[in-house]
Amino acid sequence: MLMVSQPETISPQSRRCLPLKILFLSSEVAPFAKIGGLADVCGSLPKALAALGHDVRVVMPAYRPIEEFQATGQYGVRGSPLTLNVPMGRGPVPAGVFEATLPGSQVPVYFIAERNLFGSRDWHYGYPDDPYRFAFFSRAALDLAFAALDWRPDVVHAHDWHVAPAVTWLATAGQLDRRYANIPTVFTIHNLMHQGTAPWSIFEYLGILSHSLAEERYGEVNFMARGIYHATMINTVSPTYAKEIMTREGGCGLDGLLRHRQFDVHGILNGIDDVLWNPATDPHLTATFTAETLDRRIENKRELQRAAGLPVRDDLPLLAMVTRLDFQKGLDITGHVLHLLLNNFDGDAQCVILGSGAPSYEGMLRHLSSYHRDKMALFLGYNAEIAQRIYAGCDLFLMPSLFEPCGLGQLIAMRYGAIPVVRGIGGLADTVHDRVNGFSFLGYNADEFWNKLREALHVFRHDPSTWRTMQQTAMRVDSSWTTSAMSYEQLYHWAMARVRGY
Ligand code: ADP
């Protein structure tokens, strides 16, 4: 039987829970380095766990911008007296360490500095030697915590394929070293599509002896498969995605392995940082507002229209997307829908899109916006400030994703009173309820997307009181990290109990 659980909410006051020592390993942590939702999670969840009384420490690589932060002192990044001699398979490799705390908290963040692997590269990912870079990082992070800091965590929490080598190392070579033996691990899958493969020699590099897995091609190591295989507990970022990845269609080739471990695979919804994403206090907004003062929101819409160079019109529905421009995000069914919308097939409307990614999608959007300058504005690139203004100013937020492990965009949009129009899969199915706090369609095709969008536009134009109720319902959804943090706490305890045998 499939087991996907989200433990029930208990109030923090009623909890009797021993403080845990939790080591977080991630390739992205906001605000230091962010490509997508992984960074948001690893920047917020440790703070929520610390607020529950746990001792959480986060380790990530010192990419070039972080070396620059260290030079300028931005985000409080500073050099550390710690130095590492990371015991790799063929001998020690030196590395440096920087330190900071997660903004707004006392949670320590450590950065592994290795100039050749991280500091000298222009970008975080995308190099042929990525598996080696992150294998080194994974082993160095363990060395930092267990040896340099002499801090033995109760549980190691590793996020996505980049740090799966830490899980594998602990389950294999680490068992031979008393300091590392019997450490429970939790492996979180943020996106099963990206798996990370390396030649078998990576195990020599890491000093690991292992057999190959059925999911691995001859002579190849699959980091994602290894994380799933070796972790004490596995989870992903929404209950529905946890079910989807155990099916042939959603399993990206690893569904058999996941089904093999089905009783250890859980789904815990992501939250959002409700201090950072708060329309009542957000300094980027023209007018702050709450569910009770929604009338003030219109000022943000007008400001967004001005900033986007669009006619300032309260009556027109303003649609938006803030997204990586990746096939995952449903851009293949979006082009036709925007074409219909901008050519007035359902009345006048406006559209603002912020994104960066695949040149083909950038080209498609550029083409559409150049034809419809008075209706569509396109911002290419990554811009957190514009994103925040879009969430606060748009009426409808589109997420027609092909697959979506959790999705943060719809959670942020709802918190800012924008109504999401989504494809009801993955985390979108768990958070957006059709005609309650948003609109949801199922089939991955332009027809269903367009019909659902027209339904939403109809309510916006002709039923303002229903629209207002939906906005307020959306704004009152509790997407804070507290509930999810307690679910993770439960998962850590299950992992610890498994290793201890009770
Ligand atoms: P994913 O992790 O797959 O990219 P999520 O919805 O989980 O998708 O998280 C995306 C996060 O990144 C959200 O916080 C969103 O606002 C932000 N984001 C995505 N693209 C941009 C962009 N171009 N500029 C600013 N923020 C962006």
Residues whose N, C-alpha, C, O or C-beta is under 5 A from the ligand:
A	BS01	ADP	I35 G36 G37 L38 V322 T323 R324 L354 G355 S356 G381 Y382 N383 A384 A387 G407 L408 G409
